Amino acid sequence: MRKKNEEDFPVGRLVVVEDDLPGPEELWTPEDSVKVTLKLTRRSIQFFKNVARKRRAKYQRLIRDLVDRYSTLHAKKAA
């Protein structure tokens, strides 16, 4: 059993803080997505994997975000 020292206890007067965090439904909104099969070059996949590793992200997510940004940009230009 661990012995408690004074450092384990809060110092000063305790104040109740109001919960102002958003609810779980506000944190993430599901998007309508479609699963597709896409054939890419090994070089492209390796590039995305390297970038993802540096950013500690998933390479599929990077590719999806890239396609989303591309389509959003060009949809604005076409309108």
The first five atom37 places (N, CA, C, CB, O) and aatype in JSON, in Angstrom:
{
  "aatype": [12, 1, 11, 11, 2, 6, 6, 3, 13, 14, 19, 7, 1, 10, 19, 19, 19, 6, 3, 3, 10, 14, 7, 14, 6, 6, 10, 17, 16, 14, 6, 3, 15, 19, 11, 19, 16, 10, 11, 10, 16, 1, 1, 15, 9, 5, 13, 13, 11, 2, 19, 0, 1, 11, 1, 1, 0, 11, 18, 5, 1, 10, 9, 1, 3, 10, 19, 3, 1, 18, 15, 16, 10, 8, 0, 11, 11, 0, 0],
  "atom_mask": [
    [1, 1, 1, 1, 1],
    [1, 1, 1, 1, 1],
    [1, 1, 1, 1, 1],
    [1, 1, 1, 1, 1],
    [1, 1, 1, 1, 1],
    [1, 1, 1, 1, 1],
    [1, 1, 1, 1, 1],
    [1, 1, 1, 1, 1],
    [1, 1, 1, 1, 1],
    [1, 1, 1, 1, 1],
    [1, 1, 1, 1, 1],
    [1, 1, 1, 0, 1],
    [1, 1, 1, 1, 1],
    [1, 1, 1, 1, 1],
    [1, 1, 1, 1, 1],
    [1, 1, 1, 1, 1],
    [1, 1, 1, 1, 1],
    [1, 1, 1, 1, 1],
    [1, 1, 1, 1, 1],
    [1, 1, 1, 1, 1],
    [1, 1, 1, 1, 1],
    [1, 1, 1, 1, 1],
    [1, 1, 1, 0, 1],
    [1, 1, 1, 1, 1],
    [1, 1, 1, 1, 1],
    [1, 1, 1, 1, 1],
    [1, 1, 1, 1, 1],
    [1, 1, 1, 1, 1],
    [1, 1, 1, 1, 1],
    [1, 1, 1, 1, 1],
    [1, 1, 1, 1, 1],
    [1, 1, 1, 1, 1],
    [1, 1, 1, 1, 1],
    [1, 1, 1, 1, 1],
    [1, 1, 1, 1, 1],
    [1, 1, 1, 1, 1],
    [1, 1, 1, 1, 1],
    [1, 1, 1, 1, 1],
    [1, 1, 1, 1, 1],
    [1, 1, 1, 1, 1],
    [1, 1, 1, 1, 1],
    [1, 1, 1, 1, 1],
    [1, 1, 1, 1, 1],
    [1, 1, 1, 1, 1],
    [1, 1, 1, 1, 1],
    [1, 1, 1, 1, 1],
    [1, 1, 1, 1, 1],
    [1, 1, 1, 1, 1],
    [1, 1, 1, 1, 1],
    [1, 1, 1, 1, 1],
    [1, 1, 1, 1, 1],
    [1, 1, 1, 1, 1],
    [1, 1, 1, 1, 1],
    [1, 1, 1, 1, 1],
    [1, 1, 1, 1, 1],
    [1, 1, 1, 1, 1],
    [1, 1, 1, 1, 1],
    [1, 1, 1, 1, 1],
    [1, 1, 1, 1, 1],
    [1, 1, 1, 1, 1],
    [1, 1, 1, 1, 1],
    [1, 1, 1, 1, 1],
    [1, 1, 1, 1, 1],
    [1, 1, 1, 1, 1],
    [1, 1, 1, 1, 1],
    [1, 1, 1, 1, 1],
    [1, 1, 1, 1, 1],
    [1, 1, 1, 1, 1],
    [1, 1, 1, 1, 1],
    [1, 1, 1, 1, 1],
    [1, 1, 1, 1, 1],
    [1, 1, 1, 1, 1],
    [1, 1, 1, 1, 1],
    [1, 1, 1, 1, 1],
    [1, 1, 1, 1, 1],
    [1, 1, 1, 1, 1],
    [1, 1, 1, 1, 1],
    [1, 1, 1, 1, 1],
    [1, 1, 1, 1, 1]
  ],
  "atom_positions": [
    [[0.83, -1.17, 0.0], [0.0, 0.0, 0.0], [0.89, 1.25, 0.0], [-0.95, -0.01, 1.21], [1.91, 1.3, 0.68]],
    [[0.49, 2.22, -0.75], [1.28, 3.44, -0.89], [1.01, 4.39, 0.27], [0.97, 4.13, -2.22], [-0.14, 4.61, 0.65]],
    [[2.06, 4.93, 0.81], [1.92, 5.89, 1.9], [1.62, 7.27, 1.31], [3.21, 5.93, 2.79], [2.3, 7.7, 0.38]],
    [[0.62, 7.94, 1.85], [0.24, 9.26, 1.34], [1.1, 10.33, 2.0], [-1.27, 9.55, 1.59], [1.28, 10.33, 3.22]],
    [[1.63, 11.24, 1.2], [2.34, 12.38, 1.75], [1.48, 13.61, 1.49], [3.78, 12.53, 1.12], [0.44, 13.54, 0.84]],
    [[1.93, 14.7, 2.0], [1.17, 15.94, 1.85], [1.08, 16.36, 0.4], [1.82, 17.05, 2.68], [0.16, 17.1, 0.04]],
    [[1.98, 15.92, -0.44], [1.95, 16.3, -1.85], [0.76, 15.69, -2.59], [3.25, 15.88, -2.54], [0.39, 16.16, -3.66]],
    [[0.15, 14.63, -2.01], [-0.97, 13.97, -2.65], [-2.29, 14.73, -2.47], [-1.12, 12.58, -2.11], [-3.28, 14.39, -3.12]],
    [[-2.32, 15.72, -1.63], [-3.54, 16.45, -1.34], [-3.51, 17.83, -1.99], [-3.75, 16.59, 0.18], [-2.44, 18.42, -2.13]],
    [[-4.67, 18.34, -2.39], [-4.71, 19.68, -2.98], [-4.33, 20.74, -1.96], [-6.1, 19.97, -3.55], [-4.53, 20.57, -0.75]],
    [[-3.79, 21.83, -2.46], [-3.38, 22.92, -1.6], [-4.32, 24.09, -1.85], [-1.88, 23.33, -1.85], [-4.63, 24.4, -3.0]],
    [[-4.78, 24.73, -0.8], [-5.64, 25.89, -0.94], [-7.11, 25.52, -0.91], [0.0, 0.0, 0.0], [-7.48, 24.37, -0.64]],
    [[-7.94, 26.51, -1.2], [-9.39, 26.34, -1.15], [-9.88, 25.67, -2.43], [-10.09, 27.7, -0.96], [-9.47, 26.05, -3.53]],
    [[-10.74, 24.7, -2.3], [-11.29, 24.01, -3.46], [-12.5, 24.77, -4.0], [-11.69, 22.57, -3.1], [-13.32, 25.27, -3.24]],
    [[-12.58, 24.85, -5.32], [-13.67, 25.56, -5.98], [-14.33, 24.61, -6.97], [-13.16, 26.86, -6.68], [-13.64, 23.94, -7.74]],
    [[-15.64, 24.55, -6.94], [-16.37, 23.71, -7.89], [-16.41, 24.45, -9.23], [-17.82, 23.39, -7.37], [-16.8, 25.61, -9.3]],
    [[-16.0, 23.76, -10.28], [-15.95, 24.35, -11.62], [-17.13, 23.82, -12.43], [-14.6, 24.03, -12.33], [-17.41, 22.62, -12.42]],
    [[-17.82, 24.72, -13.11], [-18.97, 24.33, -13.93], [-18.49, 23.52, -15.13], [-19.77, 25.58, -14.39], [-17.47, 23.85, -15.75]],
    [[-19.22, 22.48, -15.45], [-18.88, 21.63, -16.59], [-19.27, 22.34, -17.87], [-19.58, 20.23, -16.49], [-20.46, 22.46, -18.18]],
    [[-18.27, 22.83, -18.63], [-18.57, 23.53, -19.87], [-18.06, 22.78, -21.09], [-17.97, 24.93, -19.83], [-17.9, 23.36, -22.16]],
    [[-17.81, 21.49, -20.93], [-17.36, 20.67, -22.06], [-18.55, 20.32, -22.94], [-16.66, 19.4, -21.57], [-19.65, 20.11, -22.44]],
    [[-18.34, 20.26, -24.25], [-19.44, 19.86, -25.14], [-19.78, 18.39, -24.96], [-19.08, 20.14, -26.61], [-18.94, 17.6, -24.54]],
    [[-20.99, 18.04, -25.27], [-21.42, 16.65, -25.19], [-20.77, 15.82, -26.27], [0.0, 0.0, 0.0], [-20.24, 16.38, -27.23]],
    [[-20.79, 14.49, -26.14], [-20.15, 13.62, -27.13], [-20.69, 13.83, -28.54], [-20.32, 12.18, -26.73], [-19.94, 13.73, -29.51]],
    [[-21.97, 14.11, -28.66], [-22.55, 14.31, -30.0], [-22.04, 15.58, -30.68], [-24.06, 14.35, -29.91], [-22.12, 15.7, -31.9]],
    [[-21.53, 16.52, -29.9], [-21.0, 17.76, -30.47], [-19.53, 17.65, -30.84], [-21.19, 18.91, -29.49], [-19.03, 18.47, -31.61]],
    [[-18.84, 16.65, -30.31], [-17.41, 16.51, -30.59], [-17.14, 15.93, -31.97], [-16.78, 15.63, -29.54], [-16.17, 16.31, -32.62]],
    [[-17.98, 15.03, -32.4], [-17.75, 14.35, -33.68], [-19.07, 14.2, -34.41], [-17.09, 12.98, -33.47], [-20.03, 13.65, -33.88]],
    [[-19.1, 14.7, -35.61], [-20.3, 14.54, -36.41], [-19.99, 13.54, -37.52], [-20.79, 15.91, -37.0], [-19.09, 13.78, -38.33]],
    [[-20.71, 12.45, -37.57], [-20.43, 11.45, -38.6], [-20.76, 12.0, -39.99], [-21.23, 10.16, -38.34], [-21.78, 12.67, -40.18]],
    [[-19.9, 11.7, -40.93], [-20.12, 12.14, -42.3], [-20.62, 10.97, -43.13], [-18.82, 12.73, -42.9], [-20.31, 9.81, -42.86]],
    [[-21.39, 11.3, -44.13], [-21.87, 10.27, -45.04], [-20.68, 9.85, -45.9], [-23.07, 10.78, -45.93], [-20.15, 10.65, -46.67]],
    [[-20.26, 8.62, -45.76], [-19.08, 8.16, -46.49], [-19.41, 6.9, -47.29], [-17.9, 7.9, -45.52], [-20.34, 6.17, -46.98]],
    [[-18.61, 6.7, -48.31], [-18.76, 5.55, -49.19], [-17.41, 4.86, -49.26], [-19.27, 5.97, -50.61], [-16.38, 5.5, -49.45]],
    [[-17.42, 3.56, -49.12], [-16.18, 2.79, -49.19], [-15.86, 2.52, -50.67], [-16.29, 1.46, -48.38], [-16.71, 2.05, -51.42]],
    [[-14.62, 2.82, -51.06], [-14.2, 2.6, -52.44], [-12.87, 1.84, -52.45], [-14.06, 3.95, -53.2], [-12.12, 1.85, -51.48]],
    [[-12.62, 1.2, -53.57], [-11.33, 0.56, -53.78], [-10.57, 1.44, -54.75], [-11.48, -0.91, -54.32], [-11.08, 1.8, -55.81]],
    [[-9.35, 1.79, -54.39], [-8.56, 2.71, -55.18], [-7.17, 2.12, -55.36], [-8.49, 4.11, -54.52], [-6.53, 1.72, -54.39]],
    [[-6.7, 2.07, -56.58], [-5.37, 1.55, -56.86], [-4.41, 2.73, -56.99], [-5.37, 0.67, -58.15], [-4.58, 3.58, -57.86]],
    [[-3.4, 2.77, -56.11], [-2.4, 3.83, -56.12], [-1.02, 3.23, -56.3], [-2.47, 4.66, -54.81], [-0.81, 2.04, -56.06]],
    [[-0.09, 4.06, -56.72], [1.27, 3.56, -56.9], [1.92, 3.35, -55.54], [2.11, 4.54, -57.74], [1.55, 3.98, -54.55]],
    [[2.88, 2.45, -55.51], [3.62, 2.16, -54.29], [4.3, 3.43, -53.76], [4.66, 1.05, -54.54], [4.36, 3.66, -52.55]],
    [[4.8, 4.23, -54.68], [5.5, 5.47, -54.33], [4.55, 6.43, -53.6], [6.07, 6.14, -55.59], [4.95, 7.05, -52.61]],
    [[3.32, 6.55, -54.07], [2.34, 7.43, -53.43], [1.99, 6.94, -52.03], [1.07, 7.52, -54.27], [1.95, 7.73, -51.08]],
    [[1.74, 5.65, -51.9], [1.4, 5.09, -50.6], [2.55, 5.27, -49.62], [1.04, 3.61, -50.72], [2.33, 5.61, -48.46]],
    [[3.77, 5.04, -50.08], [4.94, 5.21, -49.21], [5.06, 6.66, -48.75], [6.23, 4.76, -49.93], [5.39, 6.93, -47.6]],
    [[4.79, 7.59, -49.65], [4.82, 9.01, -49.29], [3.83, 9.31, -48.17], [4.5, 9.88, -50.53], [4.18, 9.93, -47.17]],
    [[2.58, 8.85, -48.33], [1.56, 9.11, -47.32], [1.88, 8.4, -46.0], [0.19, 8.68, -47.83], [1.6, 8.94, -44.93]],
    [[2.45, 7.22, -46.07], [2.82, 6.51, -44.85], [3.92, 7.25, -44.11], [3.26, 5.07, -45.18], [3.9, 7.33, -42.88]],
    [[4.9, 7.79, -44.84], [5.98, 8.55, -44.21], [5.45, 9.81, -43.54], [7.06, 8.92, -45.26], [5.82, 10.13, -42.41]],
    [[4.59, 10.52, -44.24], [4.01, 11.75, -43.67], [3.16, 11.4, -42.45], [3.14, 12.5, -44.73], [3.22, 12.09, -41.43]],
    [[2.39, 10.34, -42.55], [1.52, 9.93, -41.44], [2.35, 9.53, -40.23], [0.62, 8.76, -41.87], [1.98, 9.85, -39.09]],
    [[3.44, 8.85, -40.45], [4.3, 8.43, -39.34], [4.85, 9.65, -38.61], [5.45, 7.54, -39.85], [4.9, 9.67, -37.38]],
    [[5.27, 10.68, -39.37], [5.81, 11.9, -38.75], [4.74, 12.64, -37.95], [6.4, 12.83, -39.81], [5.03, 13.23, -36.91]],
    [[3.51, 12.61, -38.44], [2.41, 13.33, -37.77], [1.63, 12.45, -36.8], [1.47, 13.89, -38.8], [0.68, 12.9, -36.17]],
    [[2.06, 11.19, -36.69], [1.36, 10.22, -35.84], [-0.13, 10.17, -36.19], [1.53, 10.59, -34.35], [-1.0, 10.32, -35.33]],
    [[-0.37, 9.94, -37.46], [-1.74, 9.85, -37.97], [-1.85, 8.6, -38.83], [-2.12, 11.14, -38.79], [-0.87, 7.88, -39.02]],
    [[-3.03, 8.37, -39.35], [-3.24, 7.23, -40.24], [-3.14, 7.72, -41.67], [-4.61, 6.55, -39.97], [-3.68, 8.77, -42.02]],
    [[-2.45, 6.96, -42.51], [-2.23, 7.41, -43.88], [-3.54, 7.44, -44.67], [-1.22, 6.51, -44.58], [-3.7, 8.28, -45.56]],
    [[-4.47, 6.54, -44.36], [-5.75, 6.55, -45.06], [-6.49, 7.86, -44.78], [-6.61, 5.34, -44.65], [-7.15, 8.41, -45.66]],
    [[-6.38, 8.34, -43.56], [-7.04, 9.59, -43.19], [-6.44, 10.76, -43.96], [-6.92, 9.83, -41.66], [-7.16, 11.66, -44.39]],
    [[-5.12, 10.75, -44.13], [-4.46, 11.81, -44.89], [-4.94, 11.83, -46.34], [-2.93, 11.64, -44.85], [-5.22, 12.89, -46.9]],
    [[-5.05, 10.66, -46.92], [-5.52, 10.56, -48.31], [-6.96, 11.06, -48.41], [-5.41, 9.1, -48.84], [-7.31, 11.8, -49.33]],
    [[-7.8, 10.63, -47.46], [-9.21, 11.05, -47.46], [-9.32, 12.57, -47.31], [-9.98, 10.35, -46.32], [-10.11, 13.2, -48.01]],
    [[-8.53, 13.16, -46.41], [-8.56, 14.61, -46.22], [-8.08, 15.34, -47.47], [-7.69, 15.01, -45.03], [-8.62, 16.38, -47.83]],
    [[-7.08, 14.79, -48.13], [-6.58, 15.4, -49.37], [-7.66, 15.42, -50.44], [-5.34, 14.64, -49.87], [-7.87, 16.44, -51.09]],
    [[-8.34, 14.3, -50.62], [-9.4, 14.22, -51.63], [-10.54, 15.16, -51.26], [-9.92, 12.77, -51.76], [-11.1, 15.82, -52.14]],
    [[-10.9, 15.23, -49.98], [-11.97, 16.14, -49.54], [-11.62, 17.59, -49.82], [-12.24, 15.96, -48.04], [-12.44, 18.35, -50.33]],
    [[-10.39, 17.98, -49.5], [-9.96, 19.36, -49.74], [-9.94, 19.69, -51.24], [-8.57, 19.61, -49.13], [-10.36, 20.77, -51.66]],
    [[-9.45, 18.75, -52.03], [-9.4, 18.94, -53.48], [-10.8, 19.14, -54.04], [-8.72, 17.73, -54.16], [-11.04, 20.05, -54.83]],
    [[-11.71, 18.27, -53.63], [-13.08, 18.37, -54.16], [-13.77, 19.64, -53.69], [-13.9, 17.14, -53.74], [-14.53, 20.24, -54.45]],
    [[-13.53, 20.06, -52.46], [-14.13, 21.29, -51.95], [-13.6, 22.5, -52.72], [-13.85, 21.45, -50.45], [-14.38, 23.37, -53.11]],
    [[-12.3, 22.55, -52.93], [-11.69, 23.67, -53.65], [-12.22, 23.76, -55.08], [-10.16, 23.51, -53.67], [-12.59, 24.84, -55.54]],
    [[-12.27, 22.64, -55.77], [-12.69, 22.67, -57.17], [-14.2, 22.78, -57.32], [-12.2, 21.42, -57.89], [-14.67, 23.21, -58.37]],
    [[-14.95, 22.41, -56.32], [-16.4, 22.6, -56.37], [-16.72, 24.1, -56.29], [-17.1, 21.83, -55.21], [-17.66, 24.57, -56.93]],
    [[-15.93, 24.83, -55.49], [-16.12, 26.29, -55.38], [-15.78, 26.98, -56.7], [-15.25, 26.87, -54.23], [-16.47, 27.91, -57.11]],
    [[-14.72, 26.51, -57.37], [-14.3, 27.1, -58.64], [-15.31, 26.81, -59.74], [-12.92, 26.58, -59.03], [-15.51, 27.64, -60.63]],
    [[-15.94, 25.64, -59.69], [-16.89, 25.26, -60.72], [-18.22, 25.98, -60.57], [-17.11, 23.76, -60.69], [-18.98, 26.12, -61.53]],
    [[-18.5, 26.44, -59.35], [-19.8, 27.11, -59.1], [-19.85, 28.52, -59.61], [-20.1, 27.12, -57.63], [-20.87, 29.2, -59.47]]
  ]
}
